[in-house]
């Protein structure tokens, strides 16, 4: 059984599963901020670690991510566990970067109520452009989806995403001058806290509006 890190009331109407990105675990300041911010708004946030990250935590080292099938199996198991343990009225899945992309690949099949992604990796580092393997499911995604994306994200800037076909179910909320972790430059006049708080408010509004 995967260890779950719960933040917020377990009897909340909305449970939000947030998976980590490729290179950092579930308890980074970024992940903790969003878990706590959404919990403060009345939602239950569920974090977990993919098997490679759990092994990295236990054994040390820089173990690379598992291949997609193993990641997806792990995510499906967490969804099943959350449903069995909490029977949430509304279940939203998503995550940071890779975690959000994995969630997007199973959202329709798992019949979840919503999908949220924090810094979606529209393309691999240094390889902008359309890639069927990464983006082929996005034009037909049916689950209501919110992507919170920095305007200068090196894995999907505003200019890059403008040329990518997206389903009508997908809405992109742009964070001004944000990078892949939504952090702006000092010269922008904005702060990391402002962008993160804006993203948390956008997610709260999105999930609160789910029927």
N, C-alpha and C positions, 0 to 999 in steps of 0.2 A: 504493500500500500504506500502511495506517495505521501510524503509529509506535506500537510497544508498549513500555510501561515494565514490565519484569519484576522482581519481587522474590521471592526464594526459589528453591529448587532446581527447575530446569526438568524434572527427571525425577520430580517428586513425583507421588504417586498422584492427588491432587486439584489441579486448576487452577481458580482462582477469578477470573473476569473482573469487575472493579469499574469501573463508569462513574461519572463525576462528576455533580454536580448542575447546575442550570441556570446558576448565576451564577459558578462558580469552577472552575478547571482541575483536572487529575488529580494535581497535586503539592502541594496544600494540606496544612497540618499534619494535618487530619482524614483525608484520603485516605492520606497517608504513614503515619500511625499504624496504620491498619487493615492496610495492606499489610505493614508491618514486623512487626506483632503476629502476623498469620496466617502469615507466612513463618517466624517464629521457632518456630511450632508445626508446621512441616514441610510447609506448603502453598506452592504457587507462585501468586502473585497477579499478574494481568495488568491493567495500567491503560492506558487510551487516551483520546483526546480526540475528541469529535464534531467534524465539519468546521468548524462555526461557531466553536468554541473554539480550534481550531488556527489559524484565520484571525485570531482576536482576538489570539492569542499572537504571530503573525507581524507583524500590521499595527497592533496597538493598538486602542483604542476599546472600546466596550461593545456589540458585536454581539449581538443577541438570538438565542435558540436557533432552529435550523432547525425547520420543521414536522415533525410526527411521522413521516410516511413517510420523510423523509431520515434522521432519527435512527435509525429502525428498520433501514433499509438499511445504515447504517454499523455498527450493532451486529451485524447478521447477517454482515457481511464480516469483522468481528473474530473472531466465533465460528468461521467457516470457516478463517481463518488460523491460529488457535490449534490447531484440530483437525489441520490439515495439517502444521504445524510440530512439534507436540509429541505428538500422539495420546494425550492424557491418558486415564487409566483412568476418571476421573470428572471431569466438567465442571460447574461451578457458575457461574451468572451472576447479576449483580445490580448494586448501586451505591447511591450516595447520592441520595436524593430523586428527581429526574427520571430519573436513570440507573437507579435501581431500578424505577421505573414502566415505563420503556421495556423493560427486561429482562422484566418480568412479562407484557408484551404478546406476546412471542415465545417464551417459555420452553416452552410446550407444543409449538408447531410445530417448534421446533429440537430437541426431544427431549433436553434437557439433564437432568442428574441432580439438580439442585437450584437453588434461587433464594434469594438473600439480599438484603434491602433494609434500608438504614440511613436511618431517617426517611422512611417512605413518605408521599407527598403524597396523602392520601385525598381532599382537596378543595383548590380554589384558595384563595389567601390571602383571608381575609375572607368566604369563601362556603361555610360549613359546610353539610352536607347531602348527600344521595345524588345523584350525577351519573352517568348511564349511561355516558357517554363515558369517564369515569375509572375507574369501578368495575364496569362491566357484566361484565367477564371474571373478576372475583375469586370469585364463587360457584361457578364451574365449573373453576377452575384445578386441574390434576391433578398438576403437578410439586411435590414436597415443597418447602415454602417456609417461610423464617424471616424475620419482620419484626422488627427491633429498633427500638422506638419509645419516645420520651420521653412520660411520662404527661401532660405539659402542652404537647405539640407543637401549635402553632397550625394545622398542616395535618392534624391527626388526633390529638386527645387521647384519653385512655382513655374518657371519656364519649362522645365522638363515635363512636369505632370500635365501641363496644358496640352501636350501632344499625345497623351495616353488615353485611349478609350476607356471610360469608366461607366459602370452600371448607374442608372438613375437612382438606385438605392444607396449609392455612396455619396456622402457629403464630405468635402475637405475643409477643415477649419485651419486657416493659415495663421501662424504665429510670426509676427513681424521680426525679421532679421534672425530668426532662430536657426540653429544648426541641427544636426541629427538628434541631439538631446534637447532641442527647443531653446538652447541658450543663445541670447543675442550678444553682439559685440558691445562694449562700453560706449563706443562712438554712436550707437543707434539711439542712445537715450533711454533704452529700456533695460530692465534687469531680468535675470534668470527667474527670480521669484514672480515677477509680473507675468512672464510667459507661462510658467508652470501653473500659476493660479488661474490664468485665463483658460488654459487647456482643461483644468479640473472643472471649472464652471461650465465649459462647453460640454464636457462629458456628462456632468450632472443634469444639465438641461436636456440632453439627448435621451438619457435613460429614463428620466422622470416623465418624458412625453411618450414613452412606449405604451401602446394600448394594453 
